Amino acid sequence: MDFLPEDILKLLLSILAGGLIGAEREYRDKAAGFRTIIFICVGATLFTIFSLRLGGEREPARIASNIVSGVGFLGAGAILFSSGRVIGLTTASTIWLAAALGIGIGGGYYFTSGIALVAALAVLWVFPVFENWINKVHDTHTYEVVCTPGQDKLQEIEKIFLESGLHVRRNKRLKSESGTISIWYAQGKPGKHEQLVETLIAHPDVKEFRT
């Protein structure tokens, strides 16, 4: 199997594509960083080149087709469940995309891969600005409030949440030795959350709370 000059171009382009995406992940201190994304992209390119050569005319993509399923294991390793939230989905998606770019470059689809790379960089660098803006306008917090036992006390706590200007989605009630625990899920602007925290701190019937 001969090594063609175009193969060198493909490897260099895959290093560039993986490096640009990996630099963003490294900058944000994610699990899959600069070198990892480069290796994924270059590896997918090599597999595609070998697949096109070894597969022949009947099965030109028999090796490259397994990249799609194989890279899923790498992506799954980047997904974690922490503090009630699933994290690492963007990094896992980036791994998947880097492999797709590697396949595209290895197959000679330079223009399509280039457009996809530009779009991916725009999503990774520009879209977080809009995401932060949305989070500021529509922030979600979970409040666990321990108050003095009594139905009237619970109604008073409920009134505080309803008058806070936040959208309360649902709440749970539990009983403990220290008092009645109510769990609230509230959405709204950060300023409203701060006012609610101050109100809970100053309220005499609130024994403790966590958010």
C-alpha positions in Angstrom: 0.0 0.0 0.0 1.6 3.2 -1.2 1.6 6.4 1.0 0.4 9.3 -1.2 1.3 13.0 -0.8 -2.4 13.6 -0.3 -2.3 11.5 2.8 0.2 13.9 4.4 -2.2 16.7 3.6 -5.1 14.9 5.2 -3.1 14.2 8.4 -2.0 17.9 8.6 -5.6 19.0 8.1 -6.8 16.6 10.8 -4.1 17.9 13.2 -5.3 21.5 12.5 -9.0 20.7 12.9 -8.4 18.6 16.1 -6.1 21.3 17.4 -8.5 24.1 17.0 -11.3 22.3 18.7 -9.0 20.8 21.3 -7.6 24.2 22.2 -11.1 25.4 23.1 -11.6 22.3 25.3 -8.2 22.8 26.9 -8.9 26.5 27.5 -12.1 25.6 29.4 -10.1 22.9 31.3 -12.3 20.0 30.1 -11.5 16.3 30.4 -10.8 15.8 26.7 -8.3 18.6 25.9 -5.8 19.6 23.2 -3.9 16.4 22.6 -6.9 14.1 23.1 -9.0 15.8 20.4 -6.1 15.8 18.0 -5.5 12.1 18.5 -9.2 11.4 18.0 -9.3 13.4 14.8 -6.0 12.1 13.4 -6.9 8.5 14.4 -10.3 8.8 12.6 -8.5 10.1 9.5 -6.0 7.2 9.5 -8.7 4.7 9.9 -10.6 6.2 7.0 -7.5 6.2 4.8 -6.7 2.6 5.6 -10.4 1.6 5.2 -10.5 3.1 1.7 -7.3 1.2 0.7 -7.9 -2.1 2.4 -11.6 -2.3 1.8 -11.3 -2.3 -1.9 -14.3 -1.5 -4.2 -16.8 -3.7 -2.4 -16.3 -2.5 1.2 -14.5 0.8 1.1 -15.8 1.9 4.5 -15.7 -1.4 6.5 -13.1 0.0 9.0 -14.4 3.6 9.1 -17.9 2.5 9.9 -16.7 1.1 13.3 -15.3 4.5 14.3 -18.9 5.7 14.9 -19.5 3.1 17.5 -16.0 2.9 18.9 -15.8 6.6 19.6 -18.9 6.3 21.6 -17.0 4.6 24.4 -14.6 7.6 24.6 -17.5 10.0 24.8 -19.3 8.0 27.5 -16.2 8.3 29.6 -16.5 12.1 29.6 -20.0 12.1 30.9 -20.4 12.3 34.7 -23.3 12.7 37.1 -22.4 15.2 39.8 -24.5 17.2 42.3 -27.7 16.2 40.7 -26.6 17.3 37.3 -25.2 15.5 34.2 -21.9 17.1 33.1 -19.6 16.4 30.2 -22.2 16.1 27.4 -20.6 18.9 25.4 -17.2 17.3 25.7 -18.6 14.0 24.6 -20.3 15.6 21.7 -17.0 17.3 20.8 -15.3 13.9 20.7 -18.0 12.6 18.4 -17.6 15.6 16.1 -13.8 15.4 16.0 -14.1 11.8 14.9 -16.6 12.8 12.2 -14.2 15.6 11.0 -11.4 13.0 10.8 -13.6 10.7 8.7 -14.5 13.6 6.4 -10.9 14.7 6.0 -9.7 11.1 5.5 -12.4 10.6 2.8 -11.3 13.8 0.9 -14.3 15.9 1.8 -12.3 19.0 2.6 -14.9 21.7 2.0 -17.7 20.0 3.9 -15.3 19.2 6.8 -14.1 22.9 6.8 -17.6 24.2 7.0 -18.4 21.8 9.8 -15.2 22.9 11.6 -16.1 26.6 11.4 -19.7 25.9 12.6 -18.3 23.8 15.5 -15.9 26.6 16.6 -18.7 29.1 16.4 -20.9 26.9 18.7 -18.0 26.4 21.2 -16.8 30.0 21.3 -19.7 32.2 20.5 -22.8 30.4 21.8 -21.6 30.3 25.4 -22.2 34.0 25.5 -25.9 33.5 24.7 -26.0 30.5 27.0 -24.8 32.7 29.9 -27.3 35.4 29.0 -30.1 32.8 29.1 -28.9 31.5 32.5 -28.9 35.0 33.9 -32.5 35.6 32.7 -33.8 32.2 33.6 -31.7 30.8 36.5 -32.8 27.6 38.4 -32.1 26.8 42.0 -33.2 24.1 44.5 -34.1 25.3 48.0 -34.2 23.0 51.0 -35.9 24.8 53.8 -36.2 23.6 57.4 -38.9 25.4 59.3 -40.8 25.1 62.6 -43.4 22.3 62.4 -47.0 23.4 61.7 -49.3 23.8 58.7 -49.4 27.5 59.1 -45.6 27.7 59.0 -45.5 25.8 55.7 -48.1 28.1 54.3 -46.1 31.1 55.3 -42.9 29.7 53.6 -45.0 29.0 50.5 -46.2 32.5 50.5 -42.6 33.8 50.6 -41.8 31.8 47.5 -44.9 32.8 45.6 -44.3 36.5 46.4 -40.6 36.3 45.5 -41.2 36.9 41.8 -39.8 33.5 40.9 -41.6 30.7 39.1 -42.0 27.8 41.5 -42.3 24.5 39.5 -42.9 22.0 42.3 -42.1 21.3 46.0 -41.7 18.3 48.3 -42.3 18.0 52.0 -40.4 15.8 54.4 -40.4 15.4 58.2 -37.3 15.3 60.4 -36.3 15.7 64.0 -35.2 19.3 63.4 -38.5 20.3 61.8 -40.5 20.2 58.6 -38.4 20.1 55.4 -39.8 21.6 52.2 -37.9 21.4 48.9 -38.6 24.0 46.3 -37.6 24.3 42.7 -37.6 27.9 41.6 -36.7 29.7 38.3 -36.1 33.3 37.7 -33.5 36.1 37.6 -30.5 35.9 39.8 -31.5 39.1 41.6 -34.8 37.6 42.6 -32.9 34.6 44.0 -30.7 36.8 46.1 -33.7 38.6 47.5 -35.3 35.3 48.4 -32.2 34.2 50.2 -32.1 37.4 52.3 -35.8 36.9 53.2 -35.2 33.3 54.3 -32.2 34.3 56.4 -34.2 37.0 58.2 -37.3 34.9 58.7 -37.7 33.7 62.4 -39.4 30.4 61.5 -36.7 29.3 59.1 -34.3 27.2 61.2 -32.0 26.4 58.3 -31.9 26.2 54.5 -29.6 25.0 51.7 -29.5 26.0 48.0 
